[in-house]
Amino acid sequence: MMQTQMDELDRLILQTLQQDGRTPFTHIARQAGVSETTVRLRYRALVEAGVIRTVGIVDPYALGFQAPAIVGVTVAPGQVDEVARRIAELPEVSYLVVTLGAFELVMEVFCRDLSHLTHFLLHQIHQIPGVRSTQTLMIVRSYKLSYRWSPLPESE
């Protein structure tokens, strides 16, 4: 994968849109002291490079999903990719990664309630061939949820 180098203008575009994804390019251009066309072209280049995506973010709590959890999954040797593919298809799963450590996979899930979470684990996850075990960590409070990560300027 080719690495994209970002300069101050790219970081300004990224950080401004992370604060408010509907900020007009004209506003960013004024702030940066460049033309709107320059901002538009830079934004397009960042999108094409896969650095930035514009998406709508849903708040599961606002929709009544009150049983979020982090689930570690132990998988039989040689079956991680197939198990991950199957888990990734499930709508309750918002995040799924391969890890090094106690679990082969870690996922974040959003369920309506404890009954929904229990059904999800016992009748969906544990039924996938290759899943050996799970460990569930119920989320009771979030202290930070940020979609505002951005790279730091490179040291000179």
N, C-alpha and C positions, 0 to 999 in steps of 0.2 A: 504494500500500500504506500503510495507516495504521500509524503508529508507536506502539508501546506504551511508556508511561512506567512505569518500575520504581522502587519505593521500597526502603527497607532490608529490609522483610519479604520482598518478592519476591526480592531478591538473596540473602537468607539461605536461603530455600527452594531456589533454584536451586543455590547453592554446596553446600549440604548434600546434595542429591540427586546432584550431580555426584561427590561423594566416595563416596557409597553410595546407589545408586538405590532401595534397599529400606529406607531409614531411615523409621521410623514417623512419621506426622504428629504423634503425641502427643509424640515427642522434640523435633521442630522447634518445636512450640507451647511446650513448657517452656522451651526455649532462648530463644525470642523473647518469652516472657511474654504470650502470647495463647492463645485457646482452640484446640482441635483443629479445630473447625468453621471458624474463621477461616483456618487454614492450608489446610484442604481446599478451601474456596471460592477462595482465592487461587491454589492449584495448578490447580484446574479452569479459572479465568480465564486463567492463563498457557498452559495447553494449548489452550484454545479460540482464543486470540490467535495461536497458532503460535509462541510464544516458547520453549516447552519441549516435548520429546517424550521419552517413556520407551521405550527400545529396549534390546535385548541386543546387545552388541558382541562380534564374533567375532575371535579372534586367528588370522589366516591361517597364521602360522608354526607354531602348535600343530597345525594340520591338514595340515602338510607342504607348504605353498605357499612355496617357497624362492627364487622368482625375481620379487621385486617390482621395479617400474620406474615411472618417470615418463616419459610419452611426449608429445612435442609434435607436433601434427598441423597441416600446412599444407593448406588447403582452397581449392578453386577459388572464385572470386568468386560470390556469390549462393547458395552451397550449404551454408553453415555449419549452418543449422538442420536440414536433411535429414541431413547427415553426423552431426551430434550426436545426432539421434534414433536413427539406426542404431547408433552406437557405444554409446549408453546402454543398449541392449537386451542387450549382451554381458555374460555373468556375470563375466568376468574383470575388468571395469571397476568400480572402487570409487568413483571420483571423476572428474567430467568438468566442465570449465568453459570458457566462451568467454573469451579473453584479448585484450588489446591488446599488440602487440609482434611478436616473430618468428613466433609461431604463432597460428592462429585458435582452436585447441582444445588444452587440456592435460588429460591423464588420468593417473590412478594405476591401475595394473593389478597383479593378483596372479596369477602362474602357478606351476605346480608346479616347473618347472625350465627351463633354457635352451631345451631342445627345444620345450617347450610355448609359451614366449614367442615363439620364432622362428616357429612355426606360426601363433600368434595374429596376429602382425604381418603375415606374408606372405600367409596364406590367409584372413584375416578383415578386418583393417583395410585393407590395400592393395587389397582387392577391392571396397571400397565406392566407388561412383561419386562423384567429387568430391574424393577424397583425393589430394593431389598428392605429399606426402612425409611422412615421420616422422623424428623424432630421439628416440632412446631413451637414457635415463639410468638405468642399473642402480642400484638402492639396495643398498648394501653394509652400511650401519649407520644406524640411526635414533637421533638424539640427543634428539628430543622428538616425542612423539605425544600430543596432548592433546585430550580432548573436554571440557575444563574451562574453556573460554573463558567469560567473563562480563563484562558491561558494568561499567565503573567508575562509582562514584557521580558524579552531575553536579556540576560546580563551582557554588558558591554565588555 
